[in-house]
Amino acid sequence: MRAYRLHELSMAGLKLGEEDMPSPGSGEVLVKVKASSLNFRDFVIVNGFFSAPVPPGRIPLSDGAGEIVAVGDDVRRFAVGDRVVNAFYPNWFGGAFDTMPEQYVTDHDGWLSEYRVVNAEALSRLPDHLSFEEGATLACAGTTAWAALAGIGSGDTVLTQGTGGVSLFAVQFAKAAGARVIATTSSAAKAERLKALGADDVIDYVANPEWSENVRALTGGRGVNRIVEVSGPATIGQSIKAIRLGGQISLIGVLGGHEGSVNYVSMFRSCARFEPIAVGSRRDLEDMIRIVDLHRIKPIIDSRFSFDDAKGAFDKLAQRQLFGRAVVNH
């Protein structure tokens, strides 16, 4: 089989090679990987900026989907021919996030490979209405958006930021829950696409850098119940001003950089909860999959790349102009 391995932390160190086909052991399955997708985490890892050490020679990417082609002894969850997706954490099945679970790339090889042997407990079933490409977007971005919106329901208002994978999933999940969605973006073209996806109102954050004022105006001065905060220091100040008294800001990422400061008094007076979202467990993934299946939600794919051109997907991600996910077909 062929697989990409990260021999050093740089794009030049990401190399495609041939290696022996693995065989599943007890409790394991062999997956023919049909598609994988890229997250900002993958870009950070390959370029050497990840917060945790990455052993040399790891296969990158945390998200994949495929078909089971062989099963080891004592496997009960799946059979040959089943279509599956992976959970982001191979050993966090549910419960409190009070111990750091194992992760792909840092602790295990990832999914940028033609075949993968994994523990059957680290997988979930792919809904029938989704392609392998669409399924490959669920593990990280889909589960993160789902966890970020926990407790949101009809009559609530959710604010999303931009058009990355997490934000677009958040629009779809919030609408499925009956919530109102206010989205921010940087262009009229993206605004129209967000409205087509279901966003009720869209604010151009370039034309309106103090966009919290727009949010307040759209909500009768009250603010929103939930903010899916993906940018971090670049936008947290506006998010604090836009959150409703007692609302929640779900802290997802640092797309806007690592440096910044927070007005403590504004944060305190908001009476809001600031909840860091660590993706989610297999239980979260499977709860999300049930809603995806029920509402026939289709993940948004921006770009598709062949397995031989997987580096092109990293180049696309680096441009930061995606509307949805970059996917690699295996």
Secondary structure in CASP SS format (residue, H / E / C, confidence):
PFRMAT SS
TARGET T0000
AUTHOR 0000-0000-0000
METHOD secondary structure of the structure
MODEL  1
M C 1.00
R E 1.00
A E 1.00
Y E 1.00
R E 1.00
L E 1.00
H C 1.00
E C 1.00
L C 1.00
S C 1.00
M H 1.00
A H 1.00
G H 1.00
L E 1.00
K E 1.00
L E 1.00
G E 1.00
E E 1.00
E C 1.00
D C 1.00
M C 1.00
P C 1.00
S C 1.00
P C 1.00
G C 1.00
S C 1.00
G C 1.00
E E 1.00
V E 1.00
L E 1.00
V E 1.00
K E 1.00
V E 1.00
K E 1.00
A E 1.00
S E 1.00
S E 1.00
L C 1.00
N C 1.00
F H 1.00
R H 1.00
D H 1.00
F H 1.00
V H 1.00
I H 1.00
V H 1.00
N C 1.00
G C 1.00
F C 1.00
F C 1.00
S C 1.00
A C 1.00
P C 1.00
V C 1.00
P C 1.00
P C 1.00
G C 1.00
R E 1.00
I C 1.00
P C 1.00
L C 1.00
S C 1.00
D E 1.00
G E 1.00
A E 1.00
G E 1.00
E E 1.00
I E 1.00
V E 1.00
A E 1.00
V E 1.00
G C 1.00
D C 1.00
D C 1.00
V C 1.00
R C 1.00
R C 1.00
F C 1.00
A C 1.00
V C 1.00
G C 1.00
D C 1.00
R E 1.00
V E 1.00
V E 1.00
N E 1.00
A C 1.00
F C 1.00
Y C 1.00
P C 1.00
N C 1.00
W C 1.00
F C 1.00
G C 1.00
G C 1.00
A C 1.00
F C 1.00
D C 1.00
T C 1.00
M C 1.00
P C 1.00
E C 1.00
Q C 1.00
Y E 1.00
V C 1.00
T C 1.00
D C 1.00
H E 1.00
D C 1.00
G C 1.00
W C 1.00
L C 1.00
S E 1.00
E C 1.00
Y E 1.00
R E 1.00
V E 1.00
V E 1.00
N E 1.00
A H 1.00
E H 1.00
A H 1.00
L E 1.00
S E 1.00
R E 1.00
L C 1.00
P C 1.00
D C 1.00
H C 1.00
L C 1.00
S C 1.00
F H 1.00
E H 1.00
E H 1.00
G H 1.00
A C 1.00
T C 1.00
L H 1.00
A H 1.00
C H 1.00
A H 1.00
G H 1.00
T H 1.00
T H 1.00
A H 1.00
W H 1.00
A H 1.00
A H 1.00
L C 1.00
A C 1.00
G C 1.00
I C 1.00
G C 1.00
S C 1.00
G C 1.00
D C 1.00
T E 1.00
V E 1.00
L E 1.00
T E 1.00
Q E 1.00
G C 1.00
T C 1.00
G C 1.00
G H 1.00
V H 1.00
S H 1.00
L H 1.00
F H 1.00
A H 1.00
V H 1.00
Q H 1.00
F H 1.00
A H 1.00
K H 1.00
A H 1.00
A C 1.00
G C 1.00
A C 1.00
R E 1.00
V E 1.00
I E 1.00
A E 1.00
T E 1.00
T E 1.00
S C 1.00
S C 1.00
A H 1.00
A H 1.00
K H 1.00
A H 1.00
E H 1.00
R H 1.00
L H 1.00
K H 1.00
A H 1.00
L H 1.00
G C 1.00
A C 1.00
D C 1.00
D E 1.00
V E 1.00
I E 1.00
D E 1.00
Y C 1.00
V C 1.00
A C 1.00
N C 1.00
P C 1.00
E C 1.00
W H 1.00
S H 1.00
E H 1.00
N H 1.00
V H 1.00
R H 1.00
A H 1.00
L H 1.00
T C 1.00
G C 1.00
G C 1.00
R C 1.00
G C 1.00
V E 1.00
N E 1.00
R E 1.00
I E 1.00
V E 1.00
E E 1.00
V C 1.00
S C 1.00
G H 1.00
P H 1.00
A H 1.00
T C 1.00
I H 1.00
G H 1.00
Q H 1.00
S H 1.00
I H 1.00
K H 1.00
A H 1.00
I E 1.00
R E 1.00
L E 1.00
G E 1.00
G E 1.00
Q E 1.00
I E 1.00
S E 1.00
L E 1.00
I C 1.00
G C 1.00
V C 1.00
L C 1.00
G C 1.00
G C 1.00
H C 1.00
E C 1.00
G C 1.00
S C 1.00
V C 1.00
N C 1.00
Y H 1.00
V H 1.00
S H 1.00
M H 1.00
F H 1.00
R H 1.00
S C 1.00
C C 1.00
A C 1.00
R E 1.00
F E 1.00
E E 1.00
P E 1.00
I C 1.00
A C 1.00
V C 1.00
G C 1.00
S C 1.00
R H 1.00
R H 1.00
D H 1.00
L H 1.00
E H 1.00
D H 1.00
M H 1.00
I H 1.00
R H 1.00
I H 1.00
V H 1.00
D H 1.00
L H 1.00
H C 1.00
R C 1.00
I C 1.00
K C 1.00
P C 1.00
I C 1.00
I E 1.00
D E 1.00
S E 1.00
R E 1.00
F E 1.00
S E 1.00
F H 1.00
D H 1.00
D H 1.00
A H 1.00
K H 1.00
G H 1.00
A H 1.00
F H 1.00
D H 1.00
K H 1.00
L H 1.00
A H 1.00
Q C 1.00
R C 1.00
Q C 1.00
L C 1.00
F C 1.00
G C 1.00
R E 1.00
A E 1.00
V E 1.00
V E 1.00
N E 1.00
H C 1.00
END
